[in-house]
Structures are given as C-alpha cells and as structure tokens.
C-alpha cells in the first residue's frame, strides 16, 4: 500500500491490518539484512586484518547514500541513518569476530570433536 493509498483509506483499515502489513515488511527487511550479511562476511574475508574492518570512510559513504535514498523514497533520512548506523555497528562487530576466528586458525588445525 502506498502512502497515498494509506492516507486515503486510514478510516477503512484496522490496526490489526496495519500490523499485519508491518509484519510482512519485517520479513522482507530481515531477508535483506541476511543477504547483506552474506556480502559483509565476504568482504570481511577479503580484509587483511582487523585494522581494515572499521573503514570509517566507507561507513560515511554508505550513510550519505542511504540518506539520499531515504529522501528519494520519502522516508525520514534521520531514521534511516540511525538504523544504518546500528546495522553497520553490528556488522563491524561481526567482522571483528570473523577476524578473531581467522587469527586463531592455524594451518592443519581441525574443529569439532571428530
């Protein structure tokens, strides 16, 4: 439902219906985050060491890009920026964990009990 449709039909829709639409969007958002995570993990494997993980210049380019996208889609740039900063912070921590795990691996080592 577009914003225009939403505004025109607010008196005809129930809160449960709105929540159902939000739940459906959440499924799509989480799926997109999972796909983004796959690419972040791939990027993390290509980084030579933990010092390369934060990439503050890249973070600021991403923030500028998503703020512009927010404006294009008539979303709040401040909300989108806040969400992306939290998302990026989580992914940076994931990359650091990935780097730590790689640092503890040694050639010929095995994992698991078998």
N, C-alpha and C positions, 0 to 999 in steps of 0.2 A: 504494500500500500504506500503510495507516495505521500509526501507531506500535504499536498493539496487535497488528496482524497481523504486523508486523516482529518484535516481541518473541516472539510465539508461534512463528514459523517460522524463527528465526535458524538453527537447526540444519539446516533444509531448503533454504536458499538459498546460492548460491555467491557469492564475492566478485565474479566477473565479472557476475553478475546484478545485484548491488547497484550496481556501477559503471555498468552499462547504465541503471539507473533514475536514477542521478545525472546521467548524460549527457543523458537525456531532460528532466529538470528544468532543467538548464543551458540547453537550447534555449528552454524557456518563460521562464526568467528573463531571458535576453538579449533575447528578443522584447519582454518587458515593459519592459526598460530602453530599448529602441529607441523604444517608444511614449511612454515618459516623456520621452525626449529631445525628441521632436517637440513636446510641450507646453512643455518648458523653453525651447526655441528660440522658440516663440510668445510665451511670457512675456517672454523677453529682447528681442523686437522691440517689446514694449509699454512697456518701461522707458525713461525719457527719456535716461538717461546711465549711465556706468559706476558712478557713485556709488550707483545704485539696485540694482546687481547683488547684492552680498553678502546683503542682507536678513537680518541675524542673528536678528531676532525670528521671522521666518518659519521659519528653519532650526530654531530651538528648538521651535517648534510642531510641525513635521514630526517631529522626534526624539521628542517626547513622544507623538505619535500612533502612530508605528511601534513604540515600546516597548510601548505598550498593546496594539497588535495582536499583537506577539510573545507577550505573556503570554496573550492570548486564544487563540492558536494553539499554545501550549505550546512556543514557541521561546525560545531564550536572548535576553532583552532586550539584554544586553551585546553579543552577536554581531550582532544586528540593528542596534543603534545604530552599532556600528563600521562595518558595511557601508554604512549610510546616510550616515554622515559622509564616508566615502570617495567614495561616489556623488555626494553633494552638492558636495563639493570639486571633483570632476571637472566637474560641470555648471557650477559657478561659473566655472571656467577657460574652459569653452566659451562661456559668456555674455560673458565679458570679450573673448574673441577675436571674437565676434559684434559687440560694441560697437566694437572697434578697426576692424573691417572697415567698419562703417557710418560711422565717423568719417572714413575715407579716401575714402568715396564722395562724389562731387560731382555736382550735377545735370548731366545731359547726358553724363556720362562713360560709357565703354563698357569692357567687359572682354573679354579674349580677343585673338586675333591677327587677327580678321577685321573 
